[in-house]
Amino acid sequence: MLTDKNPVVISASLVLYRPDFVALERTLLALQNAAQTAEKFYCLQLQLTLVDNSNDHDLATTINDWFENFRVQVPGWTLQLIRPVENIGYGRGNNLVIANANSLYHLVINPDLFVNPDALLEAIRFMEENLDVGLLTPAVFGEQGERHYMCKRNPTLLTMYLRSFSPLWLQSSLKFVVDNFEMRDCDYEKSIHPIE
């Protein structure tokens, strides 16, 4: 039963760098499954742009071939593959797509993100019911069920050092610093708002 006759246009960006095609296909098929669940309640138009940051001429042919074969599996999607002249990075790759998006919502997809079948439906419902919200990060779990703490406070130099370069013994000794940065004092079973 559709709750709205007007289509909900959703754009999505996925930045590639020397992709694992098995994981990438699993990611996109999970997204397709989630879209099919959401389409039971909403009229959707899904526009997906892949940004190939691999900067590898030989790999470009393999990616093009994979892309054309995958296109057949998602006939309802608008698909685009773009290849910048150089590796512009993850953030700029997503921003390149966002700058040209003409959609109500935009998804930033990692090539190893496997969404639950009801994830897209729940995200649309949440956004439709909370019009004051401009950004939504869903609950994220690893394949072993461990929670990923996606909400963050503004980082300090110490936090960045601990997460990037410090030895494990120092990370362990100052775990409370990273826990504070990852907002582990908040209840991740509820909406966390506001975020710095």
C-alpha positions in Angstrom: 0.0 0.0 0.0 1.6 3.3 -1.1 1.3 6.1 1.4 2.3 8.8 -1.2 1.6 9.0 -4.9 4.5 11.5 -5.5 7.8 9.7 -6.0 10.4 9.9 -3.3 13.6 10.6 -5.3 16.7 9.2 -3.6 20.1 9.8 -5.0 23.1 7.8 -3.7 26.8 8.0 -4.2 29.3 5.2 -3.8 33.0 5.9 -4.1 35.2 3.0 -5.4 38.9 2.4 -5.1 40.1 -0.9 -6.6 36.8 -2.5 -5.6 36.1 -6.0 -4.3 33.4 -6.8 -6.8 31.9 -9.6 -4.7 31.4 -7.2 -1.7 30.3 -4.4 -4.0 27.6 -6.5 -5.6 26.4 -7.8 -2.2 26.2 -4.1 -1.1 24.1 -3.1 -4.1 21.8 -6.1 -4.0 21.2 -5.5 -0.3 20.3 -1.9 -1.2 18.0 -3.2 -3.9 16.3 -5.5 -1.4 15.8 -2.6 0.9 14.4 -0.5 -1.9 11.9 -3.2 -2.8 10.7 -3.2 0.9 10.4 0.5 0.9 8.5 0.5 -2.4 5.6 -1.4 -0.7 4.9 1.9 1.1 6.5 4.7 -1.1 6.9 5.3 -4.8 10.6 5.5 -5.1 13.1 6.7 -7.8 16.6 5.6 -7.0 19.5 7.3 -8.7 22.9 5.7 -8.0 26.3 7.2 -9.0 29.5 5.2 -8.7 32.6 7.3 -8.5 35.7 5.3 -9.6 38.7 6.8 -7.8 40.9 3.8 -8.8 42.9 5.9 -11.3 43.9 2.7 -13.1 43.3 2.4 -16.9 43.4 -1.4 -17.0 41.0 -1.7 -14.0 38.6 0.9 -15.7 37.7 -1.7 -18.4 37.0 -4.3 -15.7 34.8 -1.9 -13.7 33.0 -0.8 -16.9 32.2 -4.4 -17.8 31.0 -5.2 -14.2 28.9 -2.0 -14.2 27.1 -2.9 -17.5 26.4 -6.5 -16.2 25.1 -5.2 -12.9 22.9 -2.6 -14.6 20.7 -5.5 -15.9 20.0 -6.6 -12.3 18.5 -3.2 -11.2 16.3 -2.1 -14.2 14.4 0.4 -12.1 17.5 2.4 -11.0 19.1 5.3 -12.8 22.8 4.3 -12.8 25.8 6.4 -13.6 29.5 5.7 -13.5 31.9 8.6 -13.4 35.7 8.6 -13.4 37.5 11.7 -12.2 40.8 12.4 -13.9 42.6 11.6 -10.7 41.8 10.1 -7.3 40.0 13.0 -5.6 39.4 11.1 -2.3 36.3 9.7 -0.6 34.8 13.0 0.6 35.3 14.9 -2.6 34.0 11.9 -4.6 30.7 11.9 -2.6 30.5 15.7 -2.8 30.9 15.6 -6.5 27.7 13.6 -6.7 25.8 15.5 -4.0 26.5 18.8 -5.8 24.7 17.5 -8.9 21.9 15.6 -7.1 18.3 16.6 -7.6 16.6 14.4 -4.9 14.7 14.6 -1.7 17.3 12.4 0.1 20.8 11.4 -0.6 22.5 8.2 0.6 26.3 7.9 1.1 27.0 4.3 0.6 30.2 2.5 1.4 31.1 -0.4 -0.9 31.0 -2.8 2.0 27.7 -1.6 3.6 25.1 -4.3 3.8 21.8 -2.7 4.7 19.0 -4.6 6.4 15.8 -5.2 4.3 13.8 -2.6 6.3 16.6 0.0 6.7 15.6 2.3 3.8 11.9 2.1 4.8 12.7 3.1 8.4 15.0 5.9 7.3 12.4 7.4 5.0 9.7 7.1 7.7 12.0 8.7 10.2 12.9 11.6 7.9 9.3 12.1 6.9 8.2 12.3 10.5 11.0 14.5 11.7 11.2 17.3 9.1 13.6 19.3 11.3 16.3 16.6 10.9 18.8 17.3 8.1 21.1 14.3 8.5 20.5 10.7 9.6 23.1 8.1 10.5 21.5 4.7 11.1 22.6 2.2 13.7 25.7 0.4 12.2 26.9 -3.1 13.3 29.8 -5.2 12.1 29.1 -8.7 10.7 29.8 -10.2 14.1 27.1 -8.0 15.7 29.5 -5.5 17.3 28.2 -1.9 17.3 30.1 0.8 15.4 29.9 4.1 17.2 29.1 6.5 14.4 28.2 9.6 16.4 31.2 11.7 17.2 32.1 14.8 19.2 34.5 17.3 17.7 38.0 15.7 17.7 41.0 16.9 19.6 44.6 16.4 18.4 44.9 13.8 21.1 41.9 11.9 19.8 43.2 11.9 16.3 46.6 10.7 17.5 45.1 7.9 19.6 42.9 6.7 16.7 45.5 6.9 14.0 49.1 6.6 15.2 49.4 5.6 18.9 50.6 2.2 20.1 48.0 -0.2 21.4 49.2 0.2 25.0 48.5 3.9 24.9 45.2 3.4 23.2 44.2 1.1 25.9 45.4 3.4 28.7 43.5 6.4 27.2 40.4 4.5 26.0 38.2 6.9 27.9 39.3 9.7 25.6 38.2 7.8 22.5 35.0 6.6 24.3 34.1 10.3 24.9 34.8 11.2 21.3 32.6 8.4 20.1 29.8 9.5 22.5 29.6 6.2 24.2 28.1 7.9 27.2 24.9 8.3 25.0 22.2 5.7 24.6 22.7 4.4 21.1 19.4 2.6 21.3 17.7 6.0 21.0 18.0 9.0 18.7 21.1 11.0 19.6 20.4 14.7 19.1 22.0 17.2 18.9 25.4 16.2 17.6 28.3 18.7 17.7 
